[in-house]
Amino acid sequence: MVNVNGCLVAKEKATISIFNRGFNYGDSVFETLRVSFGKILFLEDHYFRLMASMRILRMEIPMNFTLEYIENQIMQTIDSYDLLNSSYRVKFTVYRDSQGLYLPHKNDIGYIITSNNLDKSNYHLSIDPYTIDIYKDHFIAADLLSTLKSNNRVINTIGSIYAKENNLNNCLLLNTQKHVIEALNGNLFLVNKNIIKTPVLSDGCIKGVMRKQLIDIINTMSDYEIEEGSISTFELQRADEVFITNVIQGIQPVSGYRKKSYRYEVAENLIEKLNLRIRLS
């Protein structure tokens, strides 16, 4: 089922208007969430990021758009008789529900919730070969808008096409200062000895929910130190490990970048701690 503004509709019958501003102008934001063990993982982090994104885009937030309301709408959308043993990928899209050209007539919002089944309830570390390279055809302008999950994902789309054409599993994006900021579908972490480094938000990366969870976990580990800072392409060659993170996959280790090969011991350790944190929450 698809949830369109609180109404459940069969997927094959769900439609949007040809005047929808998310479709016409990318005037929308979204959250991709994971539901496992009968609960929405990291719901508060998703909720506060969504509210912040809507405020930045000057959308009118309805009074009933509480955390509890969004949780209820998501759980109603999921069609399952075995919720506790199933896992889902949920996309919650909020669009400005108004006509107009670039200037909207009003700032009211509408929303759409879709869901798909996932294979595993726990996060699972895949150690299959996973190769990356730098995508250099276009660059991210680092500012507040670049940290939002808006529907303006053109660079992610053409970067994904580039990766497929070059037999890569993923690509890393650069900002206009030529700093590495993120992968096409998640945040980036590098391990060099006892330092785990991730791009700083001011460089333009997405303010990832999984990124936040892992930073919190790493801060509890005595053997490692987390560092947020600018990352150059040369640091990829010196790293012991590289991994990509998002709430759907959890942690995806990178096996190779050009002629460089990586290990995955830290990623394996972190995903165990992440699964434990979820079970105890």
Residue pairs with C-beta under 8 A, 6 or more apart in sequence:
1 8
1 9
1 10
1 11
1 77
1 79
1 115
2 8
2 9
2 10
2 11
2 14
2 77
2 112
2 113
2 114
3 9
3 73
3 74
3 76
3 77
3 111
3 112
3 113
3 114
4 14
4 110
4 111
4 112
5 110
5 111
5 112
6 73
8 76
8 77
11 114
14 112
16 22
16 23
16 112
19 99
20 95
21 27
21 28
21 95
21 96
21 97
21 98
21 100
21 104
22 28
22 93
22 95
22 96
22 151
25 102
26 150
26 151
26 152
27 57
27 95
27 96
27 104
27 151
28 93
28 94
28 95
28 96
28 150
28 151
29 50
29 53
29 54
29 57
29 59
29 93
29 94
29 148
29 149
29 150
29 151
30 91
30 92
30 93
30 94
30 149
30 150
30 151
31 46
31 49
31 50
31 91
31 92
31 149
32 89
32 90
32 91
32 92
32 149
32 246
32 247
32 248
33 40
33 41
33 42
33 43
33 46
33 74
33 89
33 90
33 91
33 92
33 247
34 40
34 41
34 87
34 88
34 89
34 90
34 118
34 247
34 248
35 41
35 74
35 75
35 78
35 87
35 88
35 90
35 115
36 87
36 88
36 118
36 121
36 122
36 278
37 84
37 121
37 278
37 279
38 83
38 84
40 46
40 71
40 74
40 75
40 90
41 247
41 278
42 209
42 210
42 213
42 247
43 67
43 70
43 71
44 67
45 209
45 212
45 213
46 92
46 209
47 67
47 70
49 149
49 207
49 209
50 70
50 92
50 94
51 61
51 65
53 148
53 149
53 150
54 61
54 94
54 109
55 61
56 144
56 145
56 148
57 96
57 148
57 150
58 107
59 94
59 96
59 107
59 109
60 106
60 107
60 108
60 109
61 109
62 109
70 92
73 111
73 113
74 90
74 92
74 113
74 115
77 90
77 113
77 114
77 115
78 88
78 90
78 115
79 115
80 86
80 88
85 121
86 117
86 121
87 117
87 118
87 119
87 120
87 121
88 115
88 116
88 117
88 118
89 115
89 116
89 117
89 118
89 248
90 113
90 114
90 115
91 113
91 114
91 115
92 111
92 112
92 113
93 111
93 112
93 113
93 114
93 151
94 109
94 110
94 111
95 109
95 110
95 111
95 112
95 151
96 104
96 107
96 108
96 109
97 106
97 108
97 109
97 110
98 104
98 105
98 106
98 107
98 108
99 105
118 248
122 275
123 249
123 250
123 251
123 271
123 274
123 275
123 278
124 250
124 271
125 250
125 251
125 253
125 264
125 267
125 268
125 271
126 249
126 252
126 253
127 253
127 255
127 264
128 255
129 169
129 255
129 256
130 169
130 170
130 252
130 253
130 254
130 255
130 256
131 167
131 168
131 169
131 254
131 255
131 256
131 257
132 168
132 169
132 170
132 171
132 172
132 183
132 242
132 254
132 256
132 257
133 163
133 166
133 168
133 171
133 172
133 257
133 258
134 171
134 172
134 174
134 180
134 233
135 155
135 159
135 162
135 163
135 171
135 172
135 173
135 174
135 184
136 174
137 158
137 159
137 162
138 155
138 158
138 159
139 173
139 174
139 175
139 176
139 178
140 146
140 155
140 173
140 174
140 175
140 176
140 181
140 204
141 175
141 176
141 204
142 175
142 176
142 177
142 181
142 202
142 203
142 204
143 204
146 175
146 204
146 205
146 206
147 201
147 204
147 205
147 206
147 207
148 206
148 207
149 206
155 173
156 173
156 184
156 185
159 171
159 173
159 184
160 171
160 184
162 168
162 171
163 169
163 170
163 171
163 184
170 183
170 184
170 185
170 244
170 252
170 254
171 183
171 184
172 180
172 181
172 182
172 183
172 188
172 236
173 180
173 181
173 182
173 183
173 184
174 180
174 181
174 233
175 181
175 203
175 204
177 203
177 230
178 232
178 233
179 199
179 203
179 230
179 231
179 232
180 188
180 199
180 231
180 232
180 233
180 235
180 236
181 188
181 199
181 203
181 204
181 205
181 231
182 188
182 199
182 205
182 206
183 244
185 244
185 246
186 206
186 208
186 210
186 244
186 245
186 246
186 249
186 252
187 198
187 199
187 205
187 206
187 208
187 210
187 211
187 244
187 245
187 246
188 198
188 199
188 205
188 231
188 242
188 243
188 244
188 245
189 196
189 197
189 198
189 214
189 241
189 242
189 243
189 244
189 245
190 196
190 197
190 198
190 231
190 235
190 236
190 239
190 241
190 242
191 197
191 224
191 239
191 240
191 241
191 242
191 243
191 266
192 235
192 238
192 239
192 240
193 240
194 223
194 224
194 225
195 224
195 225
195 227
196 218
196 224
196 225
196 226
196 227
196 266
197 226
197 227
197 228
197 229
197 231
197 235
198 211
198 215
198 226
198 227
198 228
199 205
199 228
199 229
199 230
199 231
200 228
200 229
200 230
201 207
201 228
203 230
203 231
205 211
208 245
208 246
208 247
209 247
210 245
210 246
210 247
210 250
210 251
211 245
213 274
213 277
214 245
214 251
214 270
214 274
215 226
215 228
217 270
217 273
217 274
217 277
218 224
218 225
218 226
218 270
219 226
221 273
224 266
236 242
236 257
236 260
237 257
237 260
239 260
239 262
240 262
240 263
240 266
241 253
241 254
241 262
241 263
241 264
241 265
241 266
241 267
242 253
242 254
242 257
242 262
243 251
243 252
243 253
243 254
243 264
243 266
243 267
244 251
244 252
244 254
245 251
245 252
250 271
250 274
251 267
251 270
251 271
251 274
253 262
253 264
253 267
253 268
254 262
255 261
255 262
255 264
256 262
